[in-house]
Protein backbone atom coordinates (compact mmCIF):
# COMPACT_ATOMS: atom_id res chain seq x y z
CA UNK A 1 0.00 0.00 0.00
CA UNK A 2 1.29 3.44 -0.91
CA UNK A 3 0.47 6.62 0.96
CA UNK A 4 0.80 10.17 -0.31
CA UNK A 5 3.60 12.15 1.33
CA UNK A 6 4.02 15.87 1.88
CA UNK A 7 7.05 17.88 2.98
CA UNK A 8 4.88 20.24 5.02
CA UNK A 9 4.09 19.61 8.67
CA UNK A 10 0.98 19.98 10.77
CA UNK A 11 -2.38 20.64 9.09
CA UNK A 12 -0.71 21.56 5.81
CA UNK A 13 0.54 17.98 5.45
CA UNK A 14 -2.82 16.33 6.26
CA UNK A 15 -4.19 14.63 3.14
CA UNK A 16 -7.70 14.23 1.83
CA UNK A 17 -8.27 11.53 -0.79
CA UNK A 18 -10.90 11.09 -3.50
CA UNK A 19 -11.42 8.75 -6.43
CA UNK A 20 -11.87 9.55 -10.10
CA UNK A 21 -13.68 6.51 -11.50
CA UNK A 22 -14.93 6.14 -15.07
CA UNK A 23 -18.66 5.29 -15.24
CA UNK A 24 -19.50 1.60 -14.92
CA UNK A 25 -22.14 0.20 -17.30
CA UNK A 26 -23.97 -1.51 -14.47
CA UNK A 27 -24.31 1.90 -12.80
CA UNK A 28 -22.77 0.77 -9.49
CA UNK A 29 -19.93 2.44 -7.66
CA UNK A 30 -17.29 -0.27 -7.43
CA UNK A 31 -14.92 1.37 -4.99
CA UNK A 32 -14.83 4.00 -2.26
CA UNK A 33 -11.92 5.70 -0.52
CA UNK A 34 -11.68 6.75 3.10
CA UNK A 35 -11.21 10.50 2.90
CA UNK A 36 -8.42 10.94 5.45
CA UNK A 37 -6.64 7.56 5.37
CA UNK A 38 -6.68 6.88 1.61
CA UNK A 39 -7.78 3.29 2.22
CA UNK A 40 -9.57 2.01 -0.90
CA UNK A 41 -12.44 -0.40 -0.27
CA UNK A 42 -14.70 -2.42 -2.53
CA UNK A 43 -18.35 -1.41 -2.63
CA UNK A 44 -19.70 -4.38 -4.57
CA UNK A 45 -19.40 -8.12 -5.00
CA UNK A 46 -17.18 -9.31 -7.81
CA UNK A 47 -18.74 -12.63 -8.82
CA UNK A 48 -20.44 -12.79 -12.21
CA UNK A 49 -18.52 -9.75 -13.43
CA UNK A 50 -18.11 -9.18 -17.15
CA UNK A 51 -14.61 -7.83 -16.73
CA UNK A 52 -11.66 -8.85 -14.64
CA UNK A 53 -10.02 -5.50 -13.89
CA UNK A 54 -10.86 -1.90 -12.99
CA UNK A 55 -8.72 1.17 -13.53
CA UNK A 56 -9.20 4.54 -11.82
CA UNK A 57 -7.29 7.40 -10.23
CA UNK A 58 -6.82 8.53 -6.65
CA UNK A 59 -6.36 12.23 -6.00
CA UNK A 60 -4.54 13.26 -2.78
CA UNK A 61 -4.82 16.90 -1.71
CA UNK A 62 -2.90 18.34 1.23
CA UNK A 63 -4.22 20.85 3.81
CA UNK A 64 -7.28 18.61 4.36
CA UNK A 65 -8.32 18.86 0.71
CA UNK A 66 -7.78 22.61 0.27
CA UNK A 67 -4.14 22.64 -0.89
CA UNK A 68 -1.97 21.13 -3.59
CA UNK A 69 -2.93 17.85 -5.28
CA UNK A 70 -1.29 14.84 -6.85
CA UNK A 71 -2.78 11.78 -8.50
CA UNK A 72 -1.96 8.13 -8.96
CA UNK A 73 -3.35 5.45 -11.24
CA UNK A 74 -4.80 2.37 -9.54
CA UNK A 75 -5.45 -0.97 -11.21
CA UNK A 76 -7.56 -3.60 -9.44
CA UNK A 77 -7.48 -7.12 -10.89
CA UNK A 78 -10.11 -9.67 -9.92
CA UNK A 79 -8.03 -12.84 -9.87
CA UNK A 80 -10.56 -15.33 -8.52
CA UNK A 81 -14.20 -14.42 -9.06
CA UNK A 82 -15.45 -17.38 -7.00
CA UNK A 83 -13.47 -16.40 -3.91
CA UNK A 84 -13.67 -12.69 -4.80
CA UNK A 85 -9.92 -12.23 -4.45
CA UNK A 86 -8.65 -8.91 -5.76
CA UNK A 87 -5.18 -7.49 -6.26
CA UNK A 88 -4.41 -3.78 -6.37
CA UNK A 89 -1.35 -2.97 -8.43
CA UNK A 90 0.20 -0.61 -10.92
CA UNK A 91 1.00 -3.21 -13.59
CA UNK A 92 -1.02 -4.13 -16.69
CA UNK A 93 -3.73 -6.80 -16.30
CA UNK A 94 -1.91 -9.03 -18.78
CA UNK A 95 1.09 -9.23 -16.42
CA UNK A 96 -1.21 -10.09 -13.50
CA UNK A 97 -2.76 -12.88 -15.59
CA UNK A 98 0.69 -14.28 -16.45
CA UNK A 99 1.70 -14.35 -12.76
CA UNK A 100 -1.68 -15.47 -11.38
CA UNK A 101 -0.27 -18.68 -9.88
CA UNK A 102 2.34 -16.78 -7.85
CA UNK A 103 -0.15 -14.16 -6.67
CA UNK A 104 -2.84 -16.50 -5.37
CA UNK A 105 -0.69 -19.00 -3.43
C-alpha positions, 0 to 999 in steps of 0.5 A, a space after each residue: 500500500 502506498 500513501 501520499 507524502 508531503 514535505 509540510 508539517 501539521 495541518 498543511 501535510 494532512 491529506 484528503 483523498 478522493 477517487 476519479 472513477 470512469 462510469 461503470 455500465 452496471 451503474 454501481 460504484 465499485 470502490 470507495 476511498 476513506 477521505 483521510 486515510 486513503 484506504 480504498 475499499 470495494 463497494 460491490 461483490 465481484 462474482 459474475 462480473 463481465 470484466 476482470 479488472 478496474 482502472 481509476 485514479 486517486 487524488 490526494 490533496 494536502 491541507 485537508 483537501 484545500 491545498 496542492 494535489 497529486 494523482 496516482 493510477 490504480 489498477 484492481 485485478 479480480 483474480 478469482 471471481 469465485 473467492 472474490 480475491 482482488 489485487 491492487 497494483 500498478 502493472 497491466 492486467 496481462 502481467 497479472 494474468 501471467 503471474 496469477 499462480 504466484 499471486 494466489 498462493 
